[in-house]
Each structure stands twice: as structure tokens, then as C-alpha cells.
């Protein structure tokens, strides 16, 4: 493969600094990026970053996706992390993967495993340029399915078995760390080892549907220390996507660059071509532009107001006086935003506890409203069950006829009306 | 030369350059792996191996020049000299190239 000529940066006058500083001030093209191909998903994980479920009819067409790949090839973006939604539900998914790898754009795609049968696993094992990442958020079905839905544990394990049987070594087992699974880190490692996969641990973000579940799912302070110690002990064996640099204040920095690459060296392309600063920031606040506009992705990357702003030196704000600021750099921008904290202050999970106090003092009216929500609308029966569960009521398998009649009269769309209004359901 | 995991969503962890690691044999001919693409940057270059899905950072423009010169010279030492590496700097490049060789970014070339 040849070295393409690269456009001369416009910032020649600036002296070349440390690698981290170079990245902080942005590159002419991302190092890699995340590309959510669809918002459609056959699961409904309670922490989904992109609030996925239903397909957006404005989704990029096959030809538009290929044009994006051509542009990424020209910019020498060597690989993309494809996700969704569940990207494999797109009919042209394999066509796009093949197109990318034929055009010097490597692919790693994230999947819940539902489409990874024996045949697909063989095909994947035969390709050098494609990597697979299976999502699993519990080392047991009980813990996983609580977050990812019934049956999703078995689906992921079956997919990993197919990959292992096909001889695909080193695929990724990707785990979002939660309060419920921090105690299972050794078990996750054992599962990865069993399938000759590599374990990848990432941070739970309060983004998408995660905004609604973060309070319940995010690791407790003592679990963060447990996680940090575990990561230090396992070093380079375990991937983290540079997720945990906010934990660096515990001691030594974890492997990785330990910086927020949002809009500087990474970004997100969403299914309709919107370009966001990072995968955890699908919100108008972090929307740089749309690649369907004139000038395409390259213009958004190089010229958008938001990205240029992110490449300027950032204010440390309230963290200015902290001796660990150089290590954690105030943590994750998206985590702060979606928990209603100021951007120039501590991360909500600041290991010194500065975030907790701010969260306690913050009113809920400061929480941002979501810009996009593709969550599937619930059926009337599901809404009834949900409302009942919230009230601690167990519904009988067969509903009394008057309740069934009442359900029929419920409005089709979710609204503020209590779906249980007017029904006398026996409370146990 | 260092090979570190990039910010957010890396494909593959790469070891930070190991000072104890062996250097490359400067007397032998080397070349950039045909599976590796280079992207020049102000600080040096990104190097991506499509086969191992490993990303590395060449941390100086001169190291990039050395890597690009490898294929045109009978030995790594001569490639270094051709782009202006001094004798005093040679050990640094010996180790940097060693790291690249261990990760298959550069590969031995049969003598012409």
C-alpha cells in the first residue's frame, strides 16, 4: 500500500509539540471514527448510547455510504468502528464491509451476535481486514439480560462459539462496566480466554437511554477503585478504548493516550450522516454538521465551528487547582453534559468525589433533554406491564376481561396518561 | 517511536516501545510491510497494519523518512544515513526500527 500525499496542514507556524498536544489540537483527519450505520436494533439495551430501536427513514443509502468510504480512503482514515443500532440488520451490511476493506478502510464492527451464525463466522475468519466485537454486559445471563434483554446472553455466547469454531482468534468481547458486573471482571476474562477473544472494557456513559439508567447502573466509588486496580494488574492484555482516563487520579495512568479525542482525533458519523464529536455525544450540543452538506465529511471535520473550538486549549475551570488535572483532564465531556454538570469542572465520577457533591446539589431541571430518541414504542400490553412494574404490581398472565377491554381503549401513542388509570388491578 | 493505543475505540492494543527490546539488524535490507499504510503528520506519521489491525505512531518526521527510504537501500544503516541520521543518533533508530520489526510494520527484504 502506498503513502498518499497528505494535504499540508494550515498550522505550519505552530511548533510541533508532544504527541498528546498534537492530538489535542486536532489532526487533518481522524485517527479512526465510529460510524453508526443504522438506528434499527433487535434489542433494546437500557443503556444504549444512541437510543436505538427504530430505523430512521433518512438513513444513508448504499451509494451514499460508499461515497463516505471513498472520502475516508482519500483522507487516509485507516479504520472505522461500525456500530448502530445493530449494524448487521442493514441489508447492504456485508456489501459495505467488503467495499470498505477493498478501499483501504479497515472495519471493526460491534454486534449483539444475533446474525453471527456458523457461515458468517467462517467468512469473518477468512478476512484479515475485518474485526468483530461482541457485546456482553454480564458474565452470567442474569446480569447481562437485565441490561441487554432476555436471551441476549445466549445469543452472544452462541456467536462467540461460532467465531471460535471458525478459528477467528482475537475478536473482541466488549463489556460496558456497571455496578452489577464489576465483580465479574475475572469471569469476563475467563470467557474471553475460553473463546480466544480479547477482552475490552469500556465505561458506562449517561448518554442516550443511559441517561435514564446511569444512576442505577454506574459503578460505585469503591467499585471504581476495584476496576482501576484490576486494569492496572492486567495492563495491555485488556483493551479499554481509552475509556477510563478519569481513573488516572488513583495513581499511574492506564495504558493509552489518556486524552479526550472528541472532535480532535475521533468523531461519530450517525445513520443519517450527522457528524458528532464522539460516540457518547449524540446531542445537538455536540453536532458538528452533516456530511450530506456541500464539502462532505472532510469539510465538517476540518471546518466546523464545534470541532475548531474543541481543538483550542480548554479551560480547566473548577479543576484548575487539582493536582491530578494533568492526569484526568477533567474526565469525559459527554458524562458531564448528560448529568447536567458544567463542562469546565469535574467528571461526575471524579475519583476524588468532587462530582458527587455537584450531582447532589444539581437540580433535575438542569438535565439536558435528548435530541434524538429511536427507542421502540411499546405495545399497549408492554406499557401496561411497565407501569405495573413501576408500582410494584404483578400482572396475571391472563388479564381479566374488563382490563383487556380497557387496554383496547388506551390511546395508541404513549402520553402522559397513566395506562393503569381506571383499572383496578389486584396488588400483591 | 512509540506504539500506543489511540484515543477512543482502538482496534488493537500495541505495546509502548520497550527500551529493553532488541534493535533491528542495521546491516540487513528491510522494507515497509506491503500491508502497512503511512499517513504523514506534523509529528511524524500514523502507520496502520491492515493485517494485524495495529496502529502505531512514528514520532518524528525523520523516522518516517527512514522508514520510507528502507526499500531503496541495501541496508537499514544506509537508509538512515541517506536521510541524514548521524552516527550518534543511530542507536535510537536501531531501537525504533526494532519495535517496528517486532510488530511486522517493517519486514526483512531479500538482498537485491
Interface residues (C-beta under 8 A of the other chain):
Chain A: X1 X2 X3 X4 X6 X9 X11 X16 X17 X19 X22 X23 X27 X28 X29 X31 X32 X34 X76 X78 X79 X81 X104 X106 X108 X128 X129 X131 X198 X236 X237 X238 X239 X240 X241 X242 X243 X255 X256 X257 X259 X260 X261 X262 X264 X265 X266 X278 X279
Chain B: X2 X4 X5 X6 X7 X8 X9 X10 X11 X12 X13 X15 X16 X34 X35 X36 X37 X38 X39 X40 X41 X42 X43 X46 X48 X50 X51 X53 X55 X57 X59 X68
